[in-house]
Amino acid sequence: MAPKSKTAGIAKKASGGKKKLSGFMKFSQERRPTLKAEKPDLTFGELAKAIGAEWKAMSEAEQGEYKK
């Protein structure tokens, strides 16, 4: 068993125990179930690529709703 890294958990401690999700991650968590239902044959990687492409196609205003 490998010893724990001295830096393990620093990001968690520095932010008061909770990590803030990025706007993209919020969008991804919201969009993934719908996209998976629409296209159940997509692999995990294909879903990620599709969600990333949708995010890039969004305007700054649309992305801003998730970045708040």
N, C-alpha and C positions, 0 to 999 in steps of 0.2 A: 504494500500500500504506500503510495507516494505521500510525502508530507505536504501539508497545506502551504500554499504560497503566502508569503508575508503580506502581499497586496490583495489577497482575496477578501472581498467584502468592503474594500475602501470606498468604492463608488456608492455602495448602498449606505454606508455609515455617513458619508459626506452629505448625502441628500436627505438625511433624517429618516432613513429606513425605507423610503419608497423611491423608485426610479420613475422619472417622467417619461412617458411615451412620446416619441416623435409624431408629428402630424402624419407622416407616411404610415407609421405603424397603426395609428388609430384608423386611418382609411382602410388599411389592409385587413384589420380585424373586422371592420364593418362590411367590407366588400366580399371577402373570401366565401362566406356561406352562400351568398346569393349567386356568385359566379360558379361555385361548385354545384349548386342545384341546377343552374342553366346548362352547364357542361360537365356532367359527372365523369366523363372519360379522361379529363385532364389530370396529369400527374401533379404532384406537389410543386415541382419545378416549373411546369408549364403554367400553373396558377400564379406563381410568383411573378413570372415574366409578364403575364397578362395584366396583373394588378399594377406592376411597375410601369407598363406602357400606358395604362389608364391614368396613373398619377402624373406622368410626364405630360400627357395631353391636356391636363386640367390647367385652367388659368390660375394666376396667383390668388385671385379673389376666392376661387373655389377651394384651393389648397389652404387658404387662410382660415377657413371654417374649421379645418382639422388641426391647424397649428396653434389655435387659441389655447 
